[in-house]
Amino acid sequence: TLAKLLFNELCAEYEYTCFVPLKKNTKEIEDEVFSSMHHLGKQLTKRVKEWQLTDLRQKILLLVLDDIDNGSHVAFLQDIVSKNDCANSRYIVTSRNRDILNSLDSCVFDVKFLNPKSSTKLFMSYAFPYPTEPMPSLKEWVHKIVVKCDGLPLTLEVIGTYLKTKDKESIWIQCFQALDEAENVVSLDEKLWAKLRVSYDRLGSQ
């Protein structure tokens, strides 16, 4: 989300721009880059088959690759950097693997968890969209559930959305208890999914 925001703020400064959520297959990535490429704000009309990486040589490029997670992604980025060969270009990547970022000789920005105030604000925007206010019996559970979301924006959004139409205190208590059980998971990724399952497991059959 931050990478997308940064891309939107910077793209007017670059001749060529491209934002690509990465796939495993390198050929698919190449196709995605070329089909997503914009020139001065307008999407290119040249067909993918007619594109070559060398077409970007000495062009001022802003490229965002979202979720780099393996060696083929790194090799693809290095290939673009080499063939673009423009000092004024900028390459932004996101990854959950610090070793990959270190291998790129990159300037690493650590995305922090949200603080309690921001967490509550984000949660409330989904659970109680303005001008809705929580009932007095639910206010204490708002705080407790926000704490259990650990400052993770996706968890706050999903749980807030799930509780949006729930006005029974018993449902909020059950949600809190389920989030509490997910705390026992050690891995951050597994803990995230365990907490997202809290809303998934309570979906109706439809």
C-alpha positions as CSV (number, residue, x, y, z in Angstrom):
1,T,0.0,0.0,0.0
2,L,2.8,2.4,0.8
3,A,4.6,1.5,-2.4
4,K,1.5,2.2,-4.4
5,L,1.0,5.6,-2.6
6,L,4.7,6.5,-3.3
7,F,4.3,5.4,-6.9
8,N,1.3,7.6,-7.4
9,E,3.1,10.6,-5.9
10,L,6.2,10.2,-8.0
11,C,5.0,9.0,-11.4
12,A,4.5,12.5,-12.8
13,E,8.3,13.0,-12.5
14,Y,9.2,10.1,-14.8
15,E,8.9,9.5,-18.5
16,Y,8.1,5.8,-18.1
17,T,6.3,4.3,-15.1
18,C,5.2,0.8,-14.2
19,F,3.8,-0.9,-11.0
20,V,3.8,-4.7,-11.1
21,P,2.5,-7.2,-8.5
22,L,4.9,-10.1,-9.0
23,K,4.2,-13.6,-10.2
24,K,6.4,-16.7,-9.9
25,N,6.9,-17.1,-13.6
26,T,9.6,-14.8,-15.1
27,K,7.9,-14.8,-18.5
28,E,4.7,-13.7,-17.0
29,I,6.5,-10.9,-15.1
30,E,8.0,-9.6,-18.4
31,D,4.6,-9.6,-20.0
32,E,3.1,-7.8,-17.0
33,V,5.8,-5.2,-17.1
34,F,5.3,-4.4,-20.7
35,S,1.5,-4.5,-20.6
36,S,1.5,-2.2,-17.5
37,M,4.0,0.3,-18.9
38,H,3.0,4.0,-19.1
39,H,4.6,6.7,-21.1
40,L,4.0,10.3,-19.7
41,G,0.9,9.0,-17.9
42,K,-0.6,7.1,-20.9
43,Q,-0.6,3.3,-21.2
44,L,1.5,2.1,-24.1
45,T,-0.3,0.6,-27.0
46,K,2.6,-1.5,-28.4
47,R,1.8,-5.1,-28.2
48,V,3.7,-7.2,-25.7
49,K,5.3,-9.4,-28.4
50,E,6.9,-6.3,-29.9
51,W,8.5,-5.2,-26.6
52,Q,12.2,-5.7,-25.7
53,L,13.8,-4.7,-22.4
54,T,16.3,-2.7,-24.5
55,D,13.5,-0.4,-25.6
56,L,13.9,1.1,-22.1
57,R,17.5,2.0,-22.6
58,Q,18.4,5.5,-21.3
59,K,14.7,6.1,-20.5
60,I,13.9,7.7,-17.2
61,L,12.0,4.9,-15.5
62,L,10.0,4.5,-12.3
63,L,9.5,0.8,-11.7
64,V,7.8,-0.8,-8.7
65,L,8.0,-4.6,-8.2
66,D,5.7,-5.7,-5.5
67,D,6.6,-8.7,-3.4
68,I,10.0,-9.9,-4.6
69,D,10.6,-13.3,-3.0
70,N,13.0,-15.4,-5.0
71,G,16.2,-15.4,-7.1
72,S,14.4,-15.1,-10.4
73,H,12.7,-11.9,-9.3
74,V,16.1,-10.5,-8.3
75,A,17.6,-11.5,-11.7
76,F,14.8,-9.9,-13.6
77,L,15.2,-6.6,-11.7
78,Q,19.0,-6.6,-12.3
79,D,18.4,-7.3,-16.0
80,I,16.1,-4.3,-16.2
81,V,18.5,-2.1,-14.3
82,S,21.4,-3.1,-16.6
83,K,19.4,-2.6,-19.8
84,N,17.8,0.6,-18.7
85,D,21.2,2.1,-17.8
86,C,19.8,5.4,-16.7
87,A,21.1,7.1,-13.5
88,N,17.9,9.1,-13.0
89,S,15.6,6.0,-13.0
90,R,14.2,4.7,-9.7
91,Y,13.4,1.1,-8.7
92,I,11.2,0.4,-5.7
93,V,10.6,-3.2,-4.5
94,T,8.6,-4.6,-1.6
95,S,9.6,-7.9,0.1
96,R,9.2,-9.8,3.4
97,N,12.7,-11.3,2.9
98,R,15.4,-9.0,4.2
99,D,18.2,-11.2,2.7
100,I,16.8,-10.5,-0.8
101,L,16.8,-6.8,-0.1
102,N,20.3,-6.9,1.2
103,S,21.4,-8.8,-1.9
104,L,20.2,-5.9,-4.0
105,D,22.4,-3.4,-2.3
106,S,19.3,-1.4,-1.6
107,C,18.2,1.3,0.9
108,V,15.8,-0.7,3.1
109,F,12.8,1.0,4.7
110,D,11.3,-1.1,7.5
111,V,7.5,-0.8,7.6
112,K,6.5,-0.6,11.2
113,F,3.3,-1.8,12.8
114,L,0.6,0.9,13.4
115,N,0.7,2.5,16.9
116,P,-2.4,2.1,19.2
117,K,-3.9,5.5,18.1
118,S,-3.6,4.8,14.4
119,S,-4.8,1.1,14.9
120,T,-7.9,2.3,16.6
121,K,-8.6,4.9,14.0
122,L,-8.2,2.4,11.1
123,F,-10.3,-0.3,12.9
124,M,-13.1,2.2,13.7
125,S,-13.2,3.4,10.1
126,Y,-14.3,-0.1,9.1
127,A,-16.3,-1.3,12.1
128,F,-18.1,2.0,12.7
129,P,-18.0,4.2,9.5
130,Y,-18.8,7.9,10.3
131,P,-21.2,8.9,11.8
132,T,-21.8,5.5,13.4
133,E,-20.7,5.1,17.0
134,P,-20.2,1.9,19.0
135,M,-22.8,1.1,21.7
136,P,-21.5,1.7,25.3
137,S,-21.3,-2.1,25.9
138,L,-19.0,-2.5,22.9
139,K,-16.5,0.3,23.6
140,E,-14.3,-1.8,25.9
141,W,-14.2,-4.6,23.3
142,V,-13.0,-2.1,20.6
143,H,-9.9,-1.5,22.6
144,K,-9.3,-5.2,23.5
145,I,-9.8,-6.4,19.9
146,V,-7.6,-3.6,18.5
147,V,-4.8,-4.7,20.8
148,K,-5.1,-8.3,19.6
149,C,-4.7,-7.1,15.9
150,D,-1.1,-6.2,16.7
151,G,-1.0,-3.1,14.6
152,L,-1.4,-5.1,11.4
153,P,-3.4,-3.0,8.9
154,L,-4.9,-6.0,7.0
155,T,-6.1,-7.6,10.2
156,L,-7.6,-4.4,11.5
157,E,-9.4,-3.9,8.2
158,V,-10.7,-7.5,8.0
159,I,-11.8,-7.8,11.6
160,G,-13.3,-4.3,11.6
161,T,-15.3,-5.2,8.4
162,Y,-16.5,-8.5,9.9
163,L,-17.7,-6.7,13.1
164,K,-19.3,-3.8,11.2
165,T,-22.9,-5.0,11.5
166,K,-22.5,-7.0,14.7
167,D,-24.2,-5.3,17.7
168,K,-24.4,-8.3,20.0
169,E,-21.7,-8.2,22.7
170,S,-21.5,-12.0,22.7
171,I,-20.2,-11.9,19.0
172,W,-17.5,-9.4,20.0
173,I,-16.5,-11.6,22.9
174,Q,-16.2,-14.6,20.7
175,C,-14.1,-12.7,18.2
176,F,-11.8,-11.5,20.9
177,Q,-11.4,-15.1,22.2
178,A,-10.6,-16.4,18.7
179,L,-8.0,-13.6,18.2
180,D,-6.6,-14.5,21.6
181,E,-6.2,-18.2,20.6
182,A,-4.3,-17.1,17.4
183,E,-1.7,-15.4,19.7
184,N,-0.2,-18.9,20.3
185,V,1.1,-19.1,16.7
186,V,4.8,-18.3,16.6
187,S,5.4,-17.3,13.0
188,L,4.3,-13.8,12.0
189,D,2.9,-15.0,8.6
190,E,1.0,-17.9,10.3
191,K,-0.3,-15.6,13.0
192,L,-1.6,-13.2,10.4
193,W,-3.5,-15.9,8.6
194,A,-4.8,-17.4,11.9
195,K,-6.3,-14.0,12.8
196,L,-7.7,-13.5,9.3
197,R,-9.4,-16.9,9.7
198,V,-11.4,-15.5,12.6
199,S,-13.6,-13.7,10.2
200,Y,-13.5,-16.4,7.5
201,D,-14.6,-19.2,9.8
202,R,-17.7,-17.2,10.7
203,L,-18.9,-16.7,7.2
204,G,-22.2,-18.3,6.3
205,S,-22.4,-21.1,3.8
206,Q,-23.2,-18.8,0.9
